[in-house]
């Protein structure tokens, strides 16, 4: 007869540095989901994991238990291969908005469950909600039906999906256990694997504007998530991409949606499309839709040149209750009351564009949220941002500020000017796609 799995015994075992069994990990996760473990016991367990770590088998078991704490989407009725992409977040990272319809237009189903912005990183859901009427809160039945019919759905986490993660994440936030590799991996992967996907591509960012500042730490996170995905039977690959300057030329919800529409029209900034194509290539390769990156790249480019990707995005927007007119006329998106150019005093070659400084300035304008309950101003942010390596003449524009407050506008203009540094000598544009893992 098996001994009862008392919380204090499991906590003590991990506290003392021993590996937990699948049954012990399942008991912990079940306790988080059904309330049978008290918050102080869950917190103690989180701290034990934070201090002692978990091996690959434990982390995979934690991910699996968290995934199964709620509903796992059954997309077996969708005949197309089902592949998603996840980003660890950055500044100006609107890639999901145009990548999903590009890949879907190539015949791959893209069931994408995204998050909201918190702190300096923007959230895909907030950006999509700048489209009038767009519903990110689809039920699981609506989600399944749309993936089957349209080939793509862009939604938020439902209450049925990985409820244990929601509980544990809230406790991690107040117990100083957020920065823990096994807990980060399990939190990300349990939600992605509950989507009903066949394979997953990860965009793990490193640099000043990323969650992981250090490339070695980002590589460790990427490898851990790839190992988990593969261990759970879902082929997973990760790209390490640089996030030392904002991605693209726009930061702010509606402004980023407009830039994604530009990407779908073949008018996207070069740096943004470089990362987009790299991720899309891996998605098509994992889906079996292409045999080489060159073949995958050609398919993605054709989805844009033929208009198929733009048409797919319009189909997604309309299917989720949004105003389809924004696809043809981005001026239908929310517009800020005030616009002001920020000009360079000296000019020269752009040496640095501080991603974190731009992100914090966008927060001051109201484009993001400091606390989860904060509201977001969809119209504000920055457009026409300069990029590293470009030449700007003295008095040239380095960005355009979109604001709804005179005070906020005045406050951010000086900080944005200081975020852009110049050199008298030519500067090479940075390499963005650094390494493929998996």
C-alpha positions in Angstrom: 0.0 0.0 0.0 1.4 3.4 -1.0 2.1 5.9 1.8 -0.1 9.0 1.8 1.6 11.9 -0.1 1.5 14.5 2.7 2.6 18.0 1.6 5.1 18.4 4.3 6.9 15.2 3.3 7.1 16.3 -0.3 8.3 19.7 0.6 11.0 18.2 2.9 12.2 15.8 0.3 12.8 18.7 -2.2 14.2 20.9 0.6 16.8 18.3 1.2 17.8 18.2 -2.5 16.2 14.9 -3.6 14.5 14.3 -6.9 10.7 14.0 -6.7 8.6 11.2 -8.3 5.9 11.9 -10.9 3.3 11.1 -8.2 4.8 13.6 -5.7 4.9 16.3 -8.3 1.3 15.5 -9.4 0.2 15.8 -5.8 1.8 19.2 -5.5 0.1 20.4 -8.7 -3.2 18.9 -7.8 -3.0 20.7 -4.4 -2.6 24.0 -6.3 -5.5 23.3 -8.6 -8.1 22.0 -6.0 -7.0 24.0 -3.0 -6.0 20.9 -0.9 -2.6 22.4 -0.3 -2.6 25.7 1.7 -0.9 28.7 0.2 1.9 28.5 2.7 2.6 24.9 1.7 2.6 25.8 -2.0 4.9 28.8 -1.2 7.3 26.6 0.7 7.4 24.1 -2.1 8.1 26.8 -4.7 11.0 28.1 -2.5 12.4 24.6 -2.2 12.3 24.2 -6.0 13.8 27.6 -6.4 16.7 26.8 -4.1 17.3 23.1 -5.0 16.2 23.1 -8.7 14.7 20.2 -10.7 16.2 17.8 -13.2 14.9 17.4 -16.7 12.6 14.5 -15.8 11.1 16.4 -12.8 10.6 19.5 -14.9 8.8 17.5 -17.6 6.7 15.9 -15.0 5.8 19.3 -13.5 4.9 20.6 -17.0 2.7 17.6 -17.7 0.9 17.8 -14.4 0.3 21.5 -14.8 -0.9 21.0 -18.4 -3.3 18.2 -17.2 -4.6 20.3 -14.3 -7.2 21.7 -16.7 -8.5 21.0 -20.2 -6.1 20.0 -22.9 -7.5 21.1 -26.3 -8.4 18.3 -28.6 -7.8 19.5 -32.2 -7.8 16.0 -33.7 -10.5 17.2 -36.1 -8.0 19.6 -37.7 -6.3 17.7 -40.4 -3.5 20.3 -41.1 -0.3 20.0 -39.0 -0.7 22.3 -35.9 2.3 24.4 -35.0 2.6 27.4 -32.7 5.2 30.0 -31.9 6.0 31.5 -28.5 8.1 34.5 -27.6 9.6 35.2 -24.2 8.8 38.9 -24.9 10.5 42.1 -25.9 10.0 45.7 -27.0 8.1 46.1 -30.2 7.7 42.4 -30.6 4.5 42.2 -32.7 5.6 39.1 -34.7 2.7 36.8 -33.7 0.2 39.2 -35.3 1.6 38.8 -38.8 3.5 35.5 -38.5 0.4 33.5 -37.6 -1.6 34.4 -40.8 1.6 34.0 -42.9 2.1 30.4 -41.7 -1.6 29.7 -41.8 -1.7 30.8 -45.5 0.9 28.2 -46.2 -1.4 25.4 -45.0 -0.3 25.0 -41.4 -2.9 25.4 -38.6 -1.7 27.9 -36.0 -3.6 27.6 -32.6 -2.1 30.5 -30.7 -2.8 31.3 -27.1 -1.1 34.5 -26.0 -0.8 36.8 -23.0 -1.1 40.4 -21.9 1.7 42.8 -21.3 3.0 43.4 -17.9 6.0 45.6 -17.0 8.1 46.7 -20.0 7.0 44.0 -22.5 3.9 44.4 -24.6 1.2 41.7 -24.8 -0.2 40.3 -28.1 -3.7 40.3 -26.6 -3.5 44.1 -25.8 -2.4 44.8 -29.3 -5.1 42.7 -30.9 -7.8 44.4 -28.7 -6.8 47.7 -30.3 -8.9 46.4 -33.2 -12.5 47.4 -32.5 -14.6 44.4 -31.5 -11.8 41.8 -31.6 -12.6 39.0 -29.1 -9.6 37.3 -27.5 -11.8 35.5 -25.0 -13.1 32.7 -27.1 -14.4 29.5 -25.4 -12.5 26.3 -26.0 -15.3 25.2 -28.3 -15.1 28.4 -30.3 -11.3 28.1 -30.4 -11.5 24.5 -31.8 -14.1 25.5 -34.4 -12.1 28.5 -35.6 -8.8 26.6 -35.9 -10.7 24.0 -37.9 -12.4 26.5 -40.2 -10.0 29.4 -40.5 -6.7 27.6 -39.7 -5.7 30.0 -37.0 -7.1 31.5 -33.7 -5.4 34.2 -31.6 -6.8 34.0 -28.1 -6.0 34.4 -24.4 -5.8 31.8 -21.7 -9.2 30.3 -20.8 -10.1 29.5 -17.3 -10.1 25.8 -18.3 -6.5 25.9 -19.4 -3.8 25.0 -16.9 -5.5 26.4 -13.8 -2.7 25.3 -11.5 -0.3 27.6 -13.4 -2.5 30.6 -12.7 -2.4 29.8 -8.9 1.3 29.0 -8.8 2.3 32.1 -10.9 0.4 34.4 -8.5 2.3 32.9 -5.6 5.7 33.0 -7.4 5.1 36.7 -8.0 4.9 37.5 -4.2 7.4 34.9 -2.9 10.5 36.0 -4.9 10.5 32.7 -6.9 9.8 34.0 -10.4 13.4 33.7 -11.6 13.6 29.9 -11.4 14.3 27.9 -14.6 12.2 24.8 -14.0 9.2 27.0 -12.8 9.6 29.3 -15.8 9.8 26.4 -18.3 6.8 24.6 -16.8 4.7 27.7 -16.7 5.4 28.5 -20.4 5.3 25.0 -21.8 2.2 23.7 -19.9 0.0 26.4 -21.6 1.5 25.9 -25.0 1.3 22.2 -24.9 -2.4 22.4 -23.7 -3.3 24.1 -27.0 -3.5 20.8 -28.9 -0.4 21.5 -31.0 1.8 19.0 -32.9 5.0 21.1 -32.7 6.3 24.3 -31.2 8.9 27.0 -32.2 10.3 29.3 -29.4 11.7 32.8 -29.8 13.9 33.2 -26.8 15.2 36.7 -26.6 18.3 38.1 -24.9 19.7 41.6 -24.3 18.8 44.8 -22.6 15.1 44.8 -23.6 14.6 41.1 -22.9 13.5 39.1 -19.8 16.8 37.3 -20.0 19.6 39.9 -20.3 22.4 37.4 -20.6 22.7 35.2 -23.7 24.0 32.2 -21.7 20.9 32.4 -19.4 18.7 32.6 -22.5 20.4 29.6 -24.0 19.8 27.6 -20.8 16.1 28.5 -20.8 15.8 27.7 -24.5 17.5 24.3 -24.1 15.4 23.4 -21.1 12.1 24.2 -22.9 13.2 22.3 -26.0 14.1 19.3 -23.9 10.7 19.5 -22.2 8.8 19.7 -25.5 10.7 16.9 -27.0 10.3 14.7 -23.9 6.5 15.2 -24.1 6.4 14.1 -27.7 6.1 17.6 -29.3 9.0 18.4 -31.6 10.3 21.7 -30.3 13.0 24.1 -31.6 14.2 27.5 -30.3 15.8 30.5 -31.8 17.9 32.9 -29.7 17.2 36.4 -31.0 18.7 39.7 -29.9 16.6 42.3 -28.1 19.0 45.3 -27.5 16.8 47.7 -29.6 13.1 47.7 -30.3 12.0 45.3 -33.0 10.6 47.2 -36.0 9.9 50.9 -36.0 6.8 51.0 -33.8 6.1 50.5 -30.1 2.6 50.7 -28.8 -0.5 48.6 -29.3 -2.4 50.0 -32.3 0.9 51.3 -33.8 2.3 47.8 -33.8 -0.9 46.3 -35.3 -0.5 48.8 -38.1 3.1 47.7 -38.6 2.1 44.1 -38.7 -0.4 45.0 -41.5 2.5 46.7 -43.3 4.5 43.4 -43.0 1.6 41.5 -44.5 1.6 44.0 -47.4 5.3 43.4 -48.0 6.3 46.8 -46.4 7.6 45.6 -43.1 10.9 46.8 -41.6 13.9 44.6 -42.5 14.8 43.7 -38.9 11.3 42.7 -38.1 11.0 40.6 -41.2 14.3 38.9 -40.6 13.2 37.4 -37.3 9.7 36.7 -38.7 11.0 34.7 -41.6 13.5 32.8 -39.3 10.6 31.7 -37.0 8.2 31.0 -39.9 10.8 28.8 -41.6 11.2 26.6 -38.5 7.4 26.3 -38.2 7.0 25.1 -41.8 9.9 22.7 -41.4 8.4 21.2 -38.2 5.0 21.0 -40.0 6.6 19.0 -42.8 5.5 21.6 -45.3 9.1 22.3 -46.5 12.3 20.4 -46.6 14.8 23.3 -46.5 14.8 26.7 -45.0 15.1 28.2 -48.6 11.9 26.3 -49.6 10.1 27.5 -46.4 11.3 31.1 -47.0 9.9 31.0 -50.6 6.5 29.9 -49.3 6.4 32.6 -46.7 7.4 35.3 -49.2 4.7 34.0 -51.6 2.1 34.2 -48.9 2.7 37.9 -48.8 3.3 38.6 -52.5 0.1 36.8 -53.4 -2.0 38.6 -50.8 -2.9 35.3 -49.2 -1.4 36.2 -45.8 -3.2 39.6 -45.7 -6.5 37.9 -46.7 -5.9 35.3 -43.9 -5.4 38.0 -41.3 -8.7 39.7 -42.4 -10.4 36.3 -42.1 -9.1 35.9 -38.5 -10.1 39.4 -37.5 -13.6 39.0 -38.8 -14.0 35.5 -37.4 -13.1 36.9 -33.9 -15.6 39.8 -34.2 -13.1 42.5 -35.2 -13.5 45.3 -37.6 -12.0 44.0 -40.9 -11.6 47.5 -42.3 -8.4 47.9 -40.3 -6.7 45.4 -42.6 -7.2 47.7 -45.6 -7.1 51.0 -43.7 -5.0 51.0 -40.5 -6.2 54.5 -39.8 -9.4 52.8 -38.5 -7.2 51.8 -35.5 -7.2 54.1 -32.4 -5.4 57.4 -33.0 -3.7 59.5 -30.4 -4.7 63.1 -30.0 -1.1 64.4 -30.0 1.8 63.7 -32.3 5.3 65.2 -32.0 8.6 64.5 -33.6 11.7 63.9 -31.6 14.8 65.3 -33.4 18.5 64.6 -33.0 20.6 67.5 -31.9 23.9 66.1 -33.3 23.1 63.5 -35.9 25.4 60.8 -37.1 25.2 57.0 -37.3 22.8 55.4 -34.9 24.9 53.4 -32.4 22.3 52.4 -29.9 18.5 52.6 -29.4 17.8 51.7 -25.8 15.1 49.1 -25.8 14.4 49.4 -22.1 14.3 53.2 -22.2 11.8 53.2 -25.1 9.7 50.6 -23.3 9.6 52.6 -20.0 8.7 55.8 -22.0 5.9 53.9 -23.6 4.7 52.9 -20.2 4.6 56.5 -19.1 2.4 57.3 -22.1 0.0 54.6 -21.0 0.8 51.9 -23.6 1.4 49.2 -21.0 0.6 48.3 -17.4 2.7 48.2 -14.3 0.0 46.2 -12.4 -2.2 43.4 -13.9 -5.3 45.5 -13.2 -4.1 48.6 -15.0 -5.8 49.8 -18.1 -4.0 50.3 -21.4 -4.2 53.2 -23.9 -4.2 51.5 -27.3 -3.4 54.6 -29.3 -0.2 55.8 -27.7 3.4 54.9 -28.4 6.2 55.5 -30.9 6.5 55.2 -34.7 9.2 55.9 -37.2 11.9 54.8 -34.7 15.5 54.9 -36.1 17.5 51.7 -36.3 21.1 50.9 -35.4 23.4 51.6 -38.3 21.2 54.2 -40.0 22.5 57.8 -40.7 20.5 60.7 -39.2 21.4 64.3 -40.2 21.6 67.0 -37.5 18.0 67.9 -36.6 16.7 64.6 -38.2 13.7 62.8 -36.8 14.6 59.8 -34.5 10.9 58.9 -33.7 7.4 60.3 -33.6 5.6 60.3 -30.2 1.9 59.5 -30.1 0.3 60.7 -26.9 -3.0 61.6 -25.3 -1.5 63.8 -22.5 0.5 67.0 -22.9 2.3 66.2 -19.6 3.3 62.6 -20.7 4.4 63.9 -24.1 6.7 66.5 -22.5 8.1 63.9 -20.1 9.0 61.3 -22.6 10.5 63.5 -25.4 13.7 64.1 -23.4 14.1 60.5 -22.3 13.6 59.2 -25.8 16.2 61.6 -27.2 18.6 60.3 -24.6 17.9 56.7 -25.5 19.3 57.1 -29.0 23.1 57.4 -29.2 25.2 58.4 -32.2 28.6 57.7 -33.6 30.6 59.8 -36.1 31.8 56.5 -37.7 29.6 54.0 -39.6 28.0 51.4 -37.4 27.0 47.9 -38.5 23.5 46.7 -37.9 23.4 44.0 -35.2 22.9 40.3 -35.9 19.4 39.5 -34.7 19.0 35.7 -35.2 21.8 34.2 -33.2 21.4 30.5 -32.7 19.1 27.5 -33.4 18.6 25.0 -30.6 16.9 21.7 -31.2 
